[in-house]
């Protein structure tokens, strides 16, 4: 379950760029590869879009059921850049099997996090975004989802918060 979150810049609209014709630029060909040959791209050095560095996501989950902080590298082959209209970003760590997805559609953001190591899934249900930038080749920004749904493999169901910063580019 993933719920959309509002992404607002100070002007009330999510800043975007693209081809200039107002249309999304879908990714096709080898950049849209899906399946078993998608691998994590190592996180870049410091600086850039947040504590996790470039091409990574830094996140914090706070909940009575799960408290976790982490950095996951960007998975370019499992991501699609379509500008503000349709961008899906994937971050994963194959050593822990932790995965975080960011979906940006029409300026709305949805976050989904699954942790094999933590035994939980977190789905965003109420988010704010700041410094959101999406175009046909890159995306970055921050998110804060204060009313996230948290589900554990032991049957626990509750609420929590997931927040973080991200960047990803082809």
LINHU-V536532 format. One record per residue. N is the residue number from 1. RES is the residue in one letter. PHI is phi in whole degrees, -180 to 180 (* if undefined). Layout:
n->N res->RES phi->PHI
n->N res->RES phi->PHI
//
This chain:
n->1 res->X phi->*
n->2 res->X phi->-134
n->3 res->X phi->-110
n->4 res->X phi->-74
n->5 res->X phi->-124
n->6 res->X phi->-78
n->7 res->X phi->-117
n->8 res->X phi->-127
n->9 res->X phi->-94
n->10 res->X phi->-56
n->11 res->X phi->-81
n->12 res->X phi->98
n->13 res->X phi->-124
n->14 res->X phi->-76
n->15 res->X phi->-69
n->16 res->X phi->-141
n->17 res->X phi->-145
n->18 res->X phi->-177
n->19 res->X phi->-81
n->20 res->X phi->93
n->21 res->X phi->-98
n->22 res->X phi->79
n->23 res->X phi->-103
n->24 res->X phi->-69
n->25 res->X phi->-108
n->26 res->X phi->-67
n->27 res->X phi->-90
n->28 res->X phi->-133
n->29 res->X phi->77
n->30 res->X phi->-66
n->31 res->X phi->-73
n->32 res->X phi->-102
n->33 res->X phi->-57
n->34 res->X phi->-127
n->35 res->X phi->113
n->36 res->X phi->-72
n->37 res->X phi->-91
n->38 res->X phi->-81
n->39 res->X phi->-128
n->40 res->X phi->-71
n->41 res->X phi->-89
n->42 res->X phi->-58
n->43 res->X phi->-65
n->44 res->X phi->-77
n->45 res->X phi->-69
n->46 res->X phi->-66
n->47 res->X phi->79
n->48 res->X phi->79
n->49 res->X phi->-79
n->50 res->X phi->152
n->51 res->X phi->-62
n->52 res->X phi->-83
n->53 res->X phi->85
n->54 res->X phi->-80
n->55 res->X phi->52
n->56 res->X phi->-158
n->57 res->X phi->-125
n->58 res->X phi->-110
n->59 res->X phi->-138
n->60 res->X phi->-135
n->61 res->X phi->-109
n->62 res->X phi->-126
n->63 res->X phi->-164
n->64 res->X phi->-61
n->65 res->X phi->-96
n->66 res->X phi->-156
n->67 res->X phi->-125
n->68 res->X phi->-150
n->69 res->X phi->-123
n->70 res->X phi->-163
n->71 res->X phi->-131
n->72 res->X phi->-124
n->73 res->X phi->-76
n->74 res->X phi->-73
n->75 res->X phi->-112
n->76 res->X phi->-62
n->77 res->X phi->-69
n->78 res->X phi->-105
n->79 res->X phi->-118
n->80 res->X phi->-129
n->81 res->X phi->-104
n->82 res->X phi->-131
n->83 res->X phi->69
n->84 res->X phi->-64
n->85 res->X phi->-75
n->86 res->X phi->-168
n->87 res->X phi->-125
n->88 res->X phi->-127
n->89 res->X phi->-112
n->90 res->X phi->-121
n->91 res->X phi->-131
n->92 res->X phi->-155
n->93 res->X phi->-126
n->94 res->X phi->-71
n->95 res->X phi->-77
n->96 res->X phi->-111
n->97 res->X phi->61
n->98 res->X phi->-85
n->99 res->X phi->-135
n->100 res->X phi->-131
n->101 res->X phi->-116
n->102 res->X phi->-123
n->103 res->X phi->-114
n->104 res->X phi->-120
n->105 res->X phi->-131
n->106 res->X phi->52
n->107 res->X phi->82
n->108 res->X phi->-95
n->109 res->X phi->-119
n->110 res->X phi->-125
n->111 res->X phi->-123
n->112 res->X phi->-136
n->113 res->X phi->-130
n->114 res->X phi->-129
n->115 res->X phi->-125
n->116 res->X phi->-68
n->117 res->X phi->-69
n->118 res->X phi->-97
n->119 res->X phi->65
n->120 res->X phi->-151
n->121 res->X phi->-126
n->122 res->X phi->-125
n->123 res->X phi->-124
n->124 res->X phi->-71
n->125 res->X phi->-131
n->126 res->X phi->-154
n->127 res->X phi->-129
n->128 res->X phi->-125
n->129 res->X phi->-124
n->130 res->X phi->-132
n->131 res->X phi->52
n->132 res->X phi->-73
n->133 res->X phi->-134
n->134 res->X phi->-137
n->135 res->X phi->-148
n->136 res->X phi->-76
n->137 res->X phi->-133
n->138 res->X phi->-155
n->139 res->X phi->-153
n->140 res->X phi->-160
n->141 res->X phi->153
n->142 res->X phi->-136
n->143 res->X phi->-139
n->144 res->X phi->-144
n->145 res->X phi->-113
n->146 res->X phi->-86
n->147 res->X phi->-128
n->148 res->X phi->-78
n->149 res->X phi->-87
n->150 res->X phi->-121
n->151 res->X phi->-125
n->152 res->X phi->-109
n->153 res->X phi->-69
n->154 res->X phi->-88
n->155 res->X phi->100
n->156 res->X phi->-72
n->157 res->X phi->-132
n->158 res->X phi->-164
n->159 res->X phi->-115
n->160 res->X phi->-168
n->161 res->X phi->-129
n->162 res->X phi->-130
n->163 res->X phi->-141
n->164 res->X phi->174
n->165 res->X phi->-127
n->166 res->X phi->-146
n->167 res->X phi->-153
n->168 res->X phi->-161
n->169 res->X phi->-150
n->170 res->X phi->-66
//
